[in-house]
Amino acid sequence: MKARRLLIAPVLLLVVALACTDRTPTSVPAAPAPDASLIGGLLGATGLLKCSNLPYASSTATIGAAGGSISAGPHSLVIPPRALTAPTAITMTAPTGLGVNAVKFQPEGLQFAVPAVLSMSYANCSLLGKILPKRIAYTNDNLTILSYLLSLDNLLSKRVTGKVNHFSAYVVAW
């Protein structure tokens, strides 16, 4: 009986002490900010994949109803049969100095009866390019994303492929 009283006293003291303590936090500790040096500031605000500059490349080919292909640098466009009704001079340009992998086509606005297939390399792009799924973005001249193409990312070949219905400017995005 005496041992029980000796045990109850410290337990009661602990309960009273806990009841009197204000356990409401005055502030929530902030989560640590990610160290940008770990990814090298690779996340652009636009969603475009940051890449080292490739050399400028441009090529022109006349493609007709039988279809054909054209490439500029590591990027290529395959135009299937019946996508064009008449022979058309097509120019594909891979500009440099933008910090992204981009392609532009002429004549701008050219429409295809059957979608063409654009394949763009991202082998020269940031670490982020190796882990996040990529897609091809349709952009304006200021590299503002207007829409995304339905794209397939091949991590092994470091290429992203999408269907193009018309000519404009396209960029690799995440």
Backbone bond lengths (Angstrom), bond angles and torsions (degrees), N, CA, C in turn:
res aa  C-N    CA-C-N  psi(-1)  N-CA   C-N-CA  omega(-1)  CA-C   N-CA-C  phi
1 M - - - 1.437 - - 1.519 110.35 -
2 K 1.325 117.10 -44.31 1.446 122.49 179.75 1.533 109.87 -66.03
3 A 1.330 117.71 -37.61 1.463 121.95 179.22 1.524 110.38 -65.74
4 R 1.346 115.73 -35.50 1.448 119.60 179.86 1.526 110.51 -66.07
5 R 1.340 118.20 -41.18 1.460 121.63 177.97 1.525 111.09 -64.07
6 L 1.317 117.10 -37.45 1.463 120.91 179.50 1.536 110.58 -66.01
7 L 1.321 117.58 -32.85 1.452 122.19 -179.38 1.529 111.18 -79.16
8 I 1.329 117.77 -35.59 1.460 121.99 -178.20 1.517 111.02 -69.65
9 A 1.289 120.01 -36.36 1.462 123.08 -176.58 1.534 111.69 -59.83
10 P 1.338 121.00 -49.57 1.471 119.63 179.75 1.536 112.26 -66.60
11 V 1.339 117.62 -34.06 1.464 120.22 179.36 1.514 109.48 -66.49
12 L 1.360 118.31 -43.63 1.461 121.62 177.49 1.523 111.16 -62.10
13 L 1.292 117.58 -40.33 1.459 122.25 179.53 1.538 109.93 -62.23
14 L 1.315 116.90 -41.73 1.458 121.85 179.12 1.528 110.84 -65.92
15 V 1.322 118.66 -43.11 1.465 123.00 179.11 1.517 110.34 -62.30
16 V 1.323 118.39 -44.02 1.465 122.47 179.85 1.524 109.73 -64.68
17 A 1.309 117.15 -42.03 1.457 121.01 -179.03 1.533 110.06 -63.50
18 L 1.321 117.56 -42.40 1.463 120.47 179.79 1.519 111.33 -68.47
19 A 1.320 117.34 -36.68 1.458 121.37 -179.57 1.514 111.30 -67.09
20 C 1.302 118.80 -31.31 1.455 122.69 -178.05 1.534 112.39 -85.50
21 T 1.289 117.57 -11.59 1.460 120.73 -177.99 1.516 109.67 -83.21
22 D 1.335 117.04 131.77 1.461 121.50 176.29 1.525 107.35 -80.12
23 R 1.335 115.65 111.93 1.465 119.54 -176.95 1.522 111.93 -99.39
24 T 1.323 117.67 11.51 1.456 120.53 178.31 1.521 108.46 -79.90
25 P 1.330 117.81 122.10 1.461 118.62 -178.64 1.523 110.19 -70.39
26 T 1.307 116.39 142.10 1.454 120.92 178.27 1.522 110.68 -85.04
27 S 1.328 117.94 -23.26 1.462 121.22 175.61 1.514 108.30 -155.12
28 V 1.303 114.11 154.00 1.446 119.95 177.20 1.520 107.02 -99.36
29 P 1.325 116.59 127.83 1.453 116.91 -179.41 1.530 110.41 -62.09
30 A 1.309 115.64 136.00 1.464 120.62 -179.73 1.518 109.87 -70.64
31 A 1.307 114.69 142.67 1.458 118.79 175.35 1.521 107.99 -68.02
32 P 1.321 116.78 142.90 1.460 117.35 -179.31 1.526 110.55 -64.47
33 A 1.319 115.76 138.12 1.463 120.54 178.68 1.519 108.93 -70.06
34 P 1.337 117.22 142.00 1.454 118.41 178.13 1.517 110.34 -63.37
35 D 1.296 115.37 142.44 1.454 121.07 179.97 1.520 108.40 -78.60
36 A 1.326 116.39 108.16 1.461 120.60 -176.59 1.517 111.65 -60.93
37 S 1.326 117.68 -24.20 1.457 119.19 -179.02 1.530 111.33 -68.17
38 L 1.328 116.87 -20.63 1.462 119.33 178.76 1.522 111.69 -67.47
39 I 1.330 116.45 -33.29 1.453 119.39 178.62 1.522 111.10 -114.77
40 G 1.304 116.63 4.81 1.452 120.84 173.68 1.514 114.47 67.94
41 G 1.322 117.45 28.60 1.456 119.07 -179.87 1.522 111.92 62.38
42 L 1.317 117.39 35.43 1.457 121.74 -173.07 1.513 113.35 -79.98
43 L 1.308 117.89 -13.49 1.453 119.95 -178.67 1.518 109.20 -82.85
44 G 1.299 116.58 108.68 1.452 120.05 176.62 1.513 108.82 -85.08
45 A 1.316 116.58 152.04 1.456 120.13 -178.81 1.521 111.48 -67.88
46 T 1.318 117.16 -18.60 1.452 119.92 -175.04 1.516 113.58 -89.10
47 G 1.320 118.83 -17.79 1.452 120.90 -174.85 1.506 112.16 91.01
48 L 1.333 117.92 1.16 1.454 121.09 176.78 1.513 108.94 -80.90
49 L 1.320 116.13 141.50 1.455 121.45 -178.79 1.525 109.37 -76.27
50 K 1.323 116.75 126.28 1.468 121.76 -179.60 1.520 109.55 -77.18
51 C 1.337 115.80 131.69 1.462 121.25 -175.54 1.527 109.93 -137.50
52 S 1.327 114.95 154.31 1.459 118.56 171.47 1.523 107.22 -74.41
53 N 1.317 116.23 155.21 1.458 120.42 -176.41 1.519 112.04 -69.58
54 L 1.319 115.14 134.62 1.459 122.56 171.82 1.529 107.33 -94.40
55 P 1.318 117.91 158.03 1.467 118.76 174.43 1.529 110.58 -63.53
56 Y 1.325 116.03 148.57 1.459 121.29 176.46 1.519 108.67 -60.08
57 A 1.340 116.44 137.68 1.462 120.67 177.90 1.519 108.91 -143.53
58 S 1.333 115.81 143.86 1.452 121.07 178.26 1.521 108.73 -153.59
59 S 1.322 116.11 143.45 1.462 119.96 174.98 1.520 108.97 -148.89
60 T 1.330 114.73 155.56 1.460 121.83 179.51 1.519 108.30 -129.28
61 A 1.329 115.97 137.51 1.459 121.52 177.66 1.519 108.33 -143.95
62 T 1.319 115.79 146.75 1.461 120.54 174.48 1.527 107.27 -95.95
63 I 1.325 114.64 121.29 1.470 121.01 -176.67 1.525 107.91 -123.60
64 G 1.322 115.72 134.05 1.462 121.18 -178.10 1.510 112.35 -118.11
65 A 1.329 115.25 -154.21 1.464 122.15 -175.35 1.524 113.06 -64.06
66 A 1.329 117.77 -23.44 1.471 120.71 179.60 1.527 111.98 -76.81
67 G 1.324 117.88 -10.93 1.460 121.37 -179.11 1.514 111.33 85.87
68 G 1.316 116.41 -177.29 1.456 121.64 -179.54 1.502 110.54 165.84
69 S 1.327 115.46 -170.82 1.467 119.18 179.96 1.518 109.82 -142.11
70 I 1.315 114.33 160.61 1.458 122.77 178.93 1.515 107.44 -147.92
71 S 1.333 116.78 149.39 1.470 119.05 177.64 1.521 109.86 -141.15
72 A 1.316 114.38 156.76 1.461 123.12 175.05 1.519 106.38 -142.22
73 G 1.325 115.84 115.01 1.463 119.39 -174.19 1.519 108.82 61.69
74 P 1.333 117.75 -137.14 1.472 120.17 -178.37 1.527 114.13 -85.86
75 H 1.328 117.92 5.49 1.466 122.65 -176.23 1.535 109.75 -102.42
76 S 1.334 115.99 147.95 1.469 119.13 -179.09 1.526 111.04 -142.46
77 L 1.331 113.86 155.96 1.453 121.89 177.07 1.524 107.45 -130.96
78 V 1.332 116.35 127.22 1.464 121.80 177.03 1.524 107.40 -111.51
79 I 1.335 115.22 121.98 1.457 121.47 179.71 1.528 107.10 -104.33
80 P 1.332 117.44 117.87 1.466 120.14 -175.74 1.530 111.91 -74.90
81 P 1.330 117.05 163.48 1.466 120.22 174.86 1.534 111.08 -56.03
82 R 1.330 115.67 145.87 1.466 124.34 178.82 1.529 114.39 69.34
83 A 1.333 118.31 7.78 1.467 119.87 176.01 1.523 110.21 -75.39
84 L 1.341 116.53 -30.96 1.465 122.45 177.56 1.524 108.31 -120.33
85 T 1.320 116.61 144.16 1.459 120.02 -179.31 1.524 112.52 -93.42
86 A 1.312 117.94 -19.87 1.463 122.01 -178.37 1.523 109.24 -137.99
87 P 1.336 118.00 155.28 1.467 120.33 175.81 1.535 110.43 -57.96
88 T 1.332 115.01 130.72 1.460 121.18 -176.52 1.519 109.37 -132.78
89 A 1.328 116.75 131.19 1.466 121.58 175.36 1.532 107.34 -77.87
90 I 1.309 115.57 118.56 1.462 121.87 -177.34 1.517 108.81 -115.54
91 T 1.324 116.04 131.98 1.461 121.84 176.36 1.520 108.63 -116.08
92 M 1.320 115.45 129.24 1.468 122.57 177.27 1.521 106.92 -116.70
93 T 1.331 116.21 127.64 1.457 122.13 -178.32 1.515 110.07 -125.15
94 A 1.336 115.71 135.11 1.472 122.08 172.63 1.525 106.37 -111.32
95 P 1.351 117.60 96.71 1.466 120.24 -177.85 1.527 111.48 -69.39
96 T 1.306 116.58 163.43 1.465 121.68 178.66 1.529 109.59 -122.75
97 G 1.320 115.79 165.73 1.463 120.99 176.33 1.510 115.18 83.53
98 L 1.325 118.54 10.02 1.469 121.46 -178.15 1.526 112.75 -96.43
99 G 1.344 118.01 -16.95 1.459 121.21 -176.29 1.517 113.18 79.47
100 V 1.331 116.62 8.45 1.456 123.16 178.04 1.527 107.99 -140.62
101 N 1.325 117.27 162.99 1.459 121.23 172.88 1.518 107.71 -91.09
102 A 1.325 115.60 116.32 1.458 121.16 -175.43 1.520 110.30 -133.25
103 V 1.326 115.86 155.47 1.459 122.41 171.92 1.523 108.43 -137.24
104 K 1.328 114.79 147.90 1.466 121.45 175.61 1.512 107.65 -129.83
105 F 1.343 115.55 147.94 1.450 121.26 -177.76 1.515 110.61 -124.18
106 Q 1.325 114.79 149.88 1.461 123.27 172.14 1.517 107.24 -130.81
107 P 1.257 121.23 143.49 1.455 126.69 1.52 1.528 111.24 -75.75
108 E 1.317 115.23 131.59 1.462 120.51 -178.15 1.524 109.86 -61.44
109 G 1.322 115.93 138.97 1.456 122.20 177.91 1.521 114.40 86.64
110 L 1.342 118.17 -2.61 1.461 120.92 178.34 1.528 109.68 -55.23
111 Q 1.328 116.88 130.15 1.465 122.50 -178.74 1.529 109.78 -102.60
112 F 1.330 116.36 144.42 1.465 121.88 177.40 1.522 109.91 -107.89
113 A 1.329 116.18 139.79 1.464 120.94 175.22 1.530 109.77 -72.63
114 V 1.344 116.24 -32.18 1.461 123.85 176.10 1.529 105.40 -125.41
115 P 1.339 119.85 132.49 1.470 120.13 -176.16 1.532 112.99 -58.70
116 A 1.325 114.36 141.29 1.459 121.72 173.31 1.527 107.86 -87.81
117 V 1.338 116.51 164.64 1.463 120.68 -177.41 1.533 108.67 -116.36
118 L 1.329 115.71 116.07 1.462 122.95 179.05 1.516 108.95 -99.53
119 S 1.328 116.37 128.56 1.461 121.86 177.84 1.521 107.91 -121.85
120 M 1.344 116.34 123.26 1.460 121.41 -177.47 1.523 110.43 -121.04
121 S 1.318 115.42 136.66 1.461 121.62 178.43 1.530 109.83 -83.56
122 Y 1.332 115.47 148.46 1.463 120.66 170.61 1.527 109.98 -132.27
123 A 1.339 116.20 26.82 1.462 121.16 -179.05 1.531 112.26 -63.24
124 N 1.314 117.78 -24.59 1.466 122.31 -179.31 1.528 112.56 -97.17
125 C 1.320 117.16 16.33 1.466 120.72 -174.64 1.524 112.27 -99.77
126 S 1.321 115.00 170.91 1.458 124.71 -174.29 1.528 113.69 -59.92
127 L 1.323 114.91 165.98 1.462 122.86 176.92 1.519 110.57 -53.08
128 L 1.318 116.56 -37.51 1.458 121.56 179.71 1.532 110.43 -57.63
129 G 1.332 115.76 -32.87 1.451 120.73 179.58 1.513 113.10 -64.68
130 K 1.300 117.25 -18.80 1.456 120.17 -178.98 1.528 112.27 -89.70
131 I 1.352 117.73 -13.79 1.456 119.20 -175.41 1.532 114.10 -116.87
132 L 1.328 118.07 -29.87 1.462 119.63 179.60 1.520 110.52 -92.63
133 P 1.327 118.20 145.10 1.465 118.81 176.42 1.527 110.08 -65.35
134 K 1.313 115.65 138.26 1.445 121.00 -179.29 1.516 110.90 -103.45
135 R 1.329 115.24 160.89 1.448 122.05 174.83 1.523 107.54 -151.70
136 I 1.294 115.87 166.47 1.460 120.52 -179.92 1.527 107.86 -97.67
137 A 1.324 115.37 130.88 1.461 121.35 -179.49 1.527 109.82 -107.90
138 Y 1.297 115.57 137.61 1.466 123.35 172.21 1.517 105.48 -87.28
139 T 1.341 118.55 123.34 1.457 122.34 -174.66 1.527 111.43 -126.77
140 N 1.335 114.40 165.60 1.461 118.92 170.63 1.538 108.21 -91.74
141 D 1.322 117.47 -174.29 1.468 120.88 -177.75 1.527 113.18 -65.61
142 N 1.327 117.51 -21.47 1.472 121.78 178.51 1.528 111.98 -90.05
143 L 1.330 117.51 9.41 1.463 124.98 -178.70 1.530 112.90 63.43
144 T 1.312 116.42 28.65 1.456 121.31 172.48 1.523 107.36 -83.60
145 I 1.324 116.85 128.13 1.465 120.87 -178.71 1.525 109.60 -71.10
146 L 1.338 115.39 123.82 1.461 121.14 177.69 1.518 111.01 -96.95
147 S 1.330 116.45 -36.87 1.467 121.73 176.05 1.523 108.29 -166.31
148 Y 1.328 115.41 172.34 1.456 121.75 178.17 1.522 109.59 -115.31
149 L 1.327 115.76 144.35 1.456 120.59 172.72 1.521 108.41 -83.99
150 L 1.309 116.64 148.81 1.451 120.25 171.05 1.523 105.16 -63.42
151 S 1.327 117.89 117.15 1.463 121.69 -169.11 1.518 111.92 -127.20
152 L 1.329 113.92 153.90 1.455 122.40 175.81 1.517 107.47 -122.15
153 D 1.335 116.95 124.00 1.459 123.09 -177.52 1.530 109.27 -99.43
154 N 1.332 117.20 123.57 1.455 122.05 177.22 1.525 107.76 -108.36
155 L 1.339 116.63 101.12 1.468 121.42 -176.70 1.523 112.54 -64.48
156 L 1.331 117.61 -31.94 1.464 120.10 -178.18 1.523 112.06 -69.19
157 S 1.322 117.15 -42.96 1.464 119.64 -179.66 1.532 112.16 -90.02
158 K 1.333 116.90 -7.49 1.465 123.27 -177.85 1.527 110.45 56.56
159 R 1.351 113.72 48.85 1.458 121.36 179.45 1.525 108.80 -135.47
160 V 1.323 114.65 145.92 1.461 120.70 174.64 1.529 106.72 -120.65
161 T 1.340 116.12 138.12 1.461 121.77 -173.83 1.519 109.67 -126.63
162 G 1.324 115.97 139.06 1.457 120.76 178.59 1.511 111.78 -147.08
163 K 1.324 116.56 162.78 1.463 122.26 179.45 1.525 109.89 -92.33
164 V 1.330 115.04 131.79 1.458 122.85 -177.34 1.524 108.80 -112.50
165 N 1.333 116.54 128.03 1.464 121.18 177.81 1.527 112.56 -99.27
166 H 1.336 116.06 -20.78 1.468 120.21 -179.33 1.522 109.31 -151.62
167 F 1.314 115.13 161.89 1.462 120.43 -179.83 1.519 111.26 -86.25
168 S 1.322 113.31 138.57 1.454 122.37 174.77 1.512 106.93 -168.64
169 A 1.340 117.37 -149.83 1.465 122.43 177.01 1.520 108.58 -106.27
170 Y 1.342 115.78 137.82 1.460 121.16 -178.42 1.522 109.42 -132.81
171 V 1.344 116.74 146.29 1.455 123.67 -175.29 1.524 109.07 -139.07
172 V 1.355 117.25 148.27 1.460 121.12 174.93 1.531 107.99 -76.34
173 A 1.321 116.61 128.34 1.467 122.79 -178.96 1.513 110.22 -130.44
174 W 1.336 115.91 170.06 1.460 120.38 174.66 1.498 108.34 -117.95
